[in-house]
């Protein structure tokens, strides 16, 4: 059953490669388009934590290796998964659109807090390191919300998971 781990690993690697290469060239309104963080948030929200962890490790290692910044992306993405899983198990027990958007916001905040901790550590150690550039908060939050909405739309269009229980004749 090892082959079940290949799709999240491969897609996480593709998301990390996209963030490290193509997304770093974008400018203007498109600077907020990243793939790794929304993908990890979607996996942590809708799938098992093991799949999200594999995707986070693949995406984070790809970004950490290919970008010349000190962002510790792998650890930040794992922190995002831990925060989403904790909040999902304790408070947001359903996966409605509002619950998923809430978990997406929690993941966004967890990523920003982890980035702030990395920046504070670099400043404390007084090292010459480039810190990862992040797009404006509102732009990135809207991108994550759009990704979650599109995932719900696709789930509702191709599955019966979000259909009403009562039939309307």
C-alpha positions in Angstrom: 0.0 0.0 0.0 3.0 2.3 -0.3 1.7 3.6 -3.6 -1.0 5.6 -1.8 1.7 7.9 -0.6 2.9 8.8 -4.1 0.1 11.2 -5.2 0.4 13.6 -2.2 4.2 13.3 -2.4 4.3 14.1 -6.1 1.7 16.9 -5.9 3.5 18.4 -2.9 6.8 18.3 -4.9 5.1 20.0 -7.9 3.6 22.7 -5.6 7.0 23.3 -4.0 8.6 23.5 -7.4 6.0 26.0 -8.6 6.5 28.2 -5.5 10.3 28.1 -5.9 10.4 28.8 -9.6 7.3 30.2 -11.3 5.7 32.0 -8.3 8.9 33.9 -7.5 8.7 35.6 -11.0 5.1 36.8 -10.7 4.4 40.5 -9.9 1.5 42.8 -9.3 -1.8 41.1 -8.4 -0.4 37.7 -9.2 2.3 37.8 -6.5 -0.1 36.1 -4.0 -0.5 33.0 -6.2 1.4 30.3 -4.3 0.6 26.6 -4.5 2.3 24.9 -1.5 0.4 26.6 1.4 -3.1 26.3 -0.1 -2.4 22.7 -1.1 -1.2 21.7 2.4 -4.1 23.5 3.9 -6.5 21.6 1.7 -4.9 18.3 2.5 -4.9 19.0 6.2 -8.6 20.1 6.0 -10.0 17.3 3.8 -7.6 14.4 4.1 -5.6 12.4 6.6 -2.8 14.2 8.4 -0.3 11.7 7.0 -1.0 12.8 3.4 -0.7 16.4 4.4 2.6 15.8 6.2 4.1 14.0 3.2 3.0 16.9 0.9 4.4 19.5 3.3 7.7 17.7 3.5 8.0 17.4 -0.3 7.0 21.0 -0.9 9.0 22.4 1.9 12.2 20.6 0.9 11.8 21.7 -2.7 11.3 25.3 -1.7 14.1 25.3 0.9 16.6 23.7 -1.5 15.8 25.9 -4.5 15.2 29.3 -3.0 18.1 31.3 -1.6 16.1 32.4 1.5 16.0 31.4 5.0 12.4 30.7 5.5 12.5 27.2 7.0 9.4 26.4 4.8 9.3 22.7 5.7 9.0 23.4 9.4 6.5 26.2 8.8 4.3 23.9 6.7 4.4 21.2 9.4 3.5 23.8 12.0 0.5 24.8 9.8 -0.6 21.1 9.7 -0.3 20.8 13.4 -2.3 24.0 14.0 -5.1 23.0 11.6 -5.3 19.4 13.0 -5.5 20.7 16.5 -8.2 23.2 15.8 -10.1 20.8 13.5 -10.2 18.1 16.3 -11.1 20.4 19.1 -13.3 23.2 17.7 -14.2 22.9 14.0 -15.6 19.4 13.8 -17.6 19.7 10.5 -16.2 20.3 7.1 -18.7 22.8 5.8 -17.6 25.7 3.6 -17.5 28.0 6.6 -15.6 25.5 8.7 -13.1 24.9 5.9 -12.6 28.6 5.4 -12.0 29.0 9.1 -9.4 26.2 9.0 -7.8 28.0 6.0 -7.6 31.2 8.0 -6.1 29.3 10.9 -3.5 27.8 8.5 -2.7 31.3 7.1 -2.3 32.7 10.5 -0.1 29.8 11.6 2.1 30.3 8.6 2.5 34.0 9.3 3.3 33.4 13.0 5.9 30.8 12.0 7.4 33.2 9.5 7.5 35.9 12.2 9.3 33.5 14.6 11.9 32.7 11.8 12.4 36.4 11.2 12.8 37.1 14.9 15.3 34.3 15.2 17.3 35.6 12.3 17.3 39.1 13.9 18.2 37.7 17.3 21.2 35.7 15.8 22.2 38.8 13.9 23.0 36.8 10.7 23.1 38.0 7.2 20.2 36.0 5.7 17.5 36.7 3.2 14.1 36.2 4.6 11.3 34.8 2.4 9.1 37.5 0.8 5.4 36.9 1.4 2.7 38.7 -0.5 0.3 41.1 1.2 -1.8 39.3 3.8 -5.2 40.1 2.3 -4.1 39.0 -1.1 -2.8 35.7 0.1 -5.8 35.1 2.3 -8.1 35.7 -0.6 -6.1 33.2 -2.7 -6.4 30.6 0.0 -10.2 31.2 0.3 -10.5 31.0 -3.5 -8.7 27.6 -3.5 -10.9 26.3 -0.7 -14.1 27.5 -2.5 -12.9 25.9 -5.8 -12.2 22.6 -4.0 -15.7 22.6 -2.5 -17.2 23.4 -5.9 -15.3 20.5 -7.5 -16.3 18.1 -4.6 -19.9 19.1 -4.9 -19.9 18.8 -8.7 -18.3 15.3 -8.9 -19.4 13.7 -5.7 -22.5 13.3 -3.5 -20.6 14.3 -0.4 -22.3 17.7 0.0 -25.7 16.9 -1.3 -28.8 17.6 0.9 -30.2 14.6 2.7 -33.8 15.4 1.7 -34.7 15.0 -1.9 -36.6 17.8 -3.6 -39.1 16.4 -6.0 
